[in-house]
Amino acid sequence: MKTFTLFSSRLVLISTLFFVLASGCKKEESLQITNNYDQYFPINSEQSIVYKVDSITWNDFFSPVKIDTFQYFIKFQIGEKFTDEEGRESYYYRKFYRTDTTSWVFKKNFAITKTAARVELLEENIRFIKMVFPINNSIQWDMNAMNILSATSSYYSEFDEPMSLNNYNFDSTLTIIHQDLETLIGKDYHKEVYSKHTGLIFQEVVDIEKNTNGSWKKGYKYIYSILSIEP
């Protein structure tokens, strides 16, 4: 009877220690991931980010298919803080446009709402879920869950990776794949890269229809790449 009691006590003690250690490890991992997310999507009203945009369109109204290429520049700037319809702290997100030969022209206002659960972008009354938290490779979400557009299979694909882009060297970047679908008749691809303390530095979007021989016939592709950070 005493032997059984001693054995049971030891078993309970070992089990308790294992539980505490396991819980401690999970807690530390969770805290580390949680601390990262705010750095990848900073709200900084003191700087603007300028992107070079390379765009291609395919138009099958013409024969052969007409291909047009464009290059222009986009600037995004965090504006005033406001309270949205749900009582949440949000910010205006202003978009400006120019070409090589024009000055900056204001295009439109977006709205950014960042909570402990996600980052939402409101564009022309369409709400997108750009990030969800905590950041880890087991999470998958629908960027269009709050609108009527087709569902996506968004996920984090790379973490804390260095990246060089247009004379900038970023120590830690985060890659999100919002969509990666390709069939015999089309391709739908959406990739975004964020850097700690900066935010979005790269974006590639492809929405195209294909011919049966695999050639592209109608749609578009554009790439945003960070060009400068302005105070």
C-alpha positions as CSV (number, residue, x, y, z in Angstrom):
1,M,0.0,0.0,0.0
2,K,2.8,2.4,0.9
3,T,4.7,1.5,-2.3
4,F,1.6,2.3,-4.4
5,T,1.1,5.6,-2.7
6,L,4.8,6.6,-3.2
7,F,4.6,5.6,-6.8
8,S,1.4,7.5,-7.3
9,S,2.8,10.6,-5.7
10,R,5.8,10.5,-8.0
11,L,3.7,10.0,-11.0
12,V,1.5,13.0,-10.1
13,L,4.6,15.1,-9.5
14,I,6.2,14.1,-12.8
15,S,2.9,14.7,-14.7
16,T,2.5,18.1,-13.0
17,L,6.1,19.2,-13.9
18,F,5.6,18.1,-17.5
19,F,2.4,20.1,-17.7
20,V,4.0,23.2,-16.3
21,L,7.0,22.9,-18.6
22,A,4.8,22.3,-21.6
23,S,2.5,25.2,-20.7
24,G,5.5,27.5,-20.2
25,C,7.0,26.6,-23.6
26,K,3.6,27.2,-25.3
27,K,3.2,30.6,-23.5
28,E,6.7,31.8,-24.5
29,E,6.1,30.8,-28.2
30,S,2.7,32.5,-28.2
31,L,4.1,35.7,-26.7
32,Q,6.9,35.8,-29.2
33,I,4.5,35.4,-32.2
34,T,2.1,38.0,-30.8
35,N,4.8,40.6,-30.3
36,N,5.8,40.3,-34.0
37,Y,2.5,41.3,-35.6
38,D,2.4,45.0,-34.6
39,Q,5.8,45.5,-36.1
40,Y,4.8,44.2,-39.5
41,F,1.9,46.5,-39.9
42,P,2.8,49.8,-38.1
43,I,0.5,52.8,-38.0
44,N,2.9,55.6,-38.7
45,S,1.4,59.0,-39.6
46,E,4.8,60.6,-39.9
47,Q,5.9,58.8,-43.1
48,S,4.6,58.0,-46.6
49,I,5.7,55.1,-48.7
50,V,6.1,55.4,-52.5
51,Y,5.8,52.3,-54.7
52,K,6.8,51.8,-58.3
53,V,4.0,50.0,-60.1
54,D,4.5,47.8,-63.1
55,S,1.3,46.8,-64.8
56,I,0.4,44.6,-67.8
57,T,-3.1,44.1,-69.3
58,W,-4.2,41.6,-71.9
59,N,-7.2,42.5,-74.1
60,D,-8.8,39.8,-76.3
61,F,-11.1,42.3,-78.0
62,F,-8.2,42.6,-80.5
63,S,-6.7,39.9,-82.6
64,P,-4.0,39.0,-81.8
65,V,-4.5,39.8,-78.1
66,K,-3.4,43.3,-77.3
67,I,-0.8,43.6,-74.6
68,D,-0.3,47.0,-72.9
69,T,2.3,47.8,-70.3
70,F,2.3,50.7,-67.9
71,Q,4.6,52.1,-65.2
72,Y,3.5,54.6,-62.7
73,F,3.9,55.5,-59.0
74,I,1.6,55.2,-56.0
75,K,2.0,56.9,-52.6
76,F,0.2,55.8,-49.4
77,Q,0.0,58.0,-46.4
78,I,-1.6,57.4,-43.0
79,G,-4.1,60.2,-42.2
80,E,-6.2,61.3,-39.3
81,K,-7.5,58.9,-36.7
82,F,-11.3,58.4,-36.4
83,T,-13.8,56.1,-34.8
84,D,-15.6,53.7,-37.1
85,E,-19.2,52.6,-37.0
86,E,-18.4,49.8,-34.5
87,G,-16.7,52.3,-32.2
88,R,-13.2,51.1,-33.1
89,E,-10.1,53.2,-33.6
90,S,-9.3,53.6,-37.3
91,Y,-7.2,55.7,-39.6
92,Y,-7.6,57.2,-43.0
93,Y,-5.2,55.7,-45.6
94,R,-4.7,58.1,-48.5
95,K,-3.6,57.1,-52.0
96,F,-1.8,59.4,-54.4
97,Y,-0.9,58.8,-58.0
98,R,1.7,60.2,-60.5
99,T,3.6,59.3,-63.6
100,D,7.2,60.3,-64.5
101,T,5.9,63.6,-65.9
102,T,3.2,64.6,-63.5
103,S,2.9,65.7,-59.9
104,W,1.2,63.8,-57.1
105,V,-2.6,63.7,-57.5
106,F,-4.9,62.5,-54.7
107,K,-6.9,59.5,-55.8
108,K,-9.0,58.2,-52.8
109,N,-9.2,57.5,-49.1
110,F,-9.0,54.0,-47.7
111,A,-9.6,53.2,-44.0
112,I,-7.4,51.0,-41.8
113,T,-8.6,49.3,-38.7
114,K,-6.1,47.3,-36.6
115,T,-7.3,45.3,-33.7
116,A,-5.9,42.5,-31.5
117,A,-7.5,40.0,-33.9
118,R,-6.8,41.4,-37.4
119,V,-6.1,44.2,-39.8
120,E,-9.0,45.4,-41.9
121,L,-8.7,47.6,-45.0
122,L,-11.9,49.4,-46.3
123,E,-11.7,50.4,-49.9
124,E,-14.8,51.9,-51.7
125,N,-17.1,50.2,-49.1
126,I,-15.4,46.8,-49.6
127,R,-13.8,45.5,-46.5
128,F,-10.7,43.2,-46.7
129,I,-9.0,41.2,-43.9
130,K,-5.3,41.8,-44.7
131,M,-3.8,40.0,-41.6
132,V,-5.1,37.9,-38.7
133,F,-3.3,37.4,-35.4
134,P,-1.4,35.7,-33.9
135,I,0.9,35.2,-36.9
136,N,1.9,31.6,-37.4
137,N,2.0,29.1,-40.2
138,S,-1.1,27.1,-39.0
139,I,-3.5,30.0,-39.6
140,Q,-5.6,30.3,-42.8
141,W,-8.3,32.8,-43.4
142,D,-10.6,34.3,-46.1
143,M,-9.5,37.9,-47.0
144,N,-13.0,38.4,-48.4
145,A,-15.0,37.1,-45.5
146,M,-16.5,40.6,-44.9
147,N,-17.5,41.2,-48.5
148,I,-19.3,39.5,-51.4
149,L,-16.2,38.7,-53.5
150,S,-14.9,35.2,-54.0
151,A,-13.4,33.5,-51.0
152,T,-9.6,33.3,-50.7
153,S,-7.3,30.9,-48.9
154,S,-4.9,33.4,-47.2
155,Y,-1.9,32.1,-45.2
156,Y,1.5,33.2,-43.9
157,S,4.2,31.5,-46.0
158,E,7.5,33.0,-44.8
159,F,8.6,34.6,-41.5
160,D,11.4,36.9,-40.5
161,E,13.2,36.5,-43.8
162,P,15.7,39.2,-45.1
163,M,14.9,40.8,-48.4
164,S,16.6,43.4,-50.7
165,L,14.4,45.5,-52.8
166,N,15.2,48.7,-54.8
167,N,18.3,49.6,-52.7
168,Y,16.6,48.8,-49.4
169,N,17.8,46.0,-47.2
170,F,15.1,44.6,-44.9
171,D,16.2,42.4,-42.0
172,S,12.8,40.7,-41.4
173,T,9.9,40.3,-43.8
174,L,6.7,38.5,-43.7
175,T,5.0,36.9,-46.8
176,I,1.3,36.4,-47.2
177,I,-0.3,34.4,-50.0
178,H,-3.9,35.5,-50.4
179,Q,-4.6,33.4,-53.4
180,D,-2.7,30.9,-55.5
181,L,-5.0,29.2,-58.0
182,E,-4.1,28.1,-61.6
183,T,-6.2,26.0,-63.9
184,L,-6.3,25.3,-67.6
185,I,-8.4,28.4,-68.2
186,G,-7.1,30.9,-65.7
187,K,-4.8,32.1,-63.0
188,D,-5.6,33.9,-59.7
189,Y,-2.6,34.9,-57.6
190,H,-2.1,37.5,-54.9
191,K,1.1,37.9,-52.8
192,E,2.1,40.5,-50.3
193,V,5.3,41.1,-48.4
194,Y,5.6,43.2,-45.3
195,S,8.7,44.4,-43.4
196,K,9.0,45.0,-39.7
197,H,8.7,48.7,-38.8
198,T,7.8,49.6,-42.4
199,G,4.7,47.7,-43.6
200,L,3.9,46.7,-47.1
201,I,7.0,46.6,-49.4
202,F,5.9,44.3,-52.2
203,Q,2.7,43.1,-53.8
204,E,1.9,41.0,-56.9
205,V,-1.6,40.4,-58.2
206,V,-2.5,38.3,-61.2
207,D,-6.1,37.9,-62.5
208,I,-6.0,36.3,-66.0
209,E,-8.0,34.1,-68.4
210,K,-6.1,31.6,-70.5
211,N,-6.6,30.1,-73.9
212,T,-6.7,26.3,-74.3
213,N,-3.1,26.3,-75.5
214,G,-2.0,28.0,-72.2
215,S,-1.5,31.5,-73.6
216,W,-3.0,34.5,-71.7
217,K,-5.9,36.2,-73.4
218,K,-7.7,38.6,-71.0
219,G,-6.9,40.1,-67.6
220,Y,-4.2,42.0,-65.8
221,K,-1.0,41.7,-63.7
222,Y,0.5,44.4,-61.5
223,I,3.5,44.6,-59.1
224,Y,4.0,47.1,-56.3
225,S,7.6,47.4,-55.1
226,I,8.7,50.0,-52.5
227,L,10.7,52.8,-54.0
228,S,11.2,55.3,-51.2
229,I,10.1,56.2,-47.6
230,E,9.3,59.8,-47.2
231,P,9.2,61.7,-43.8
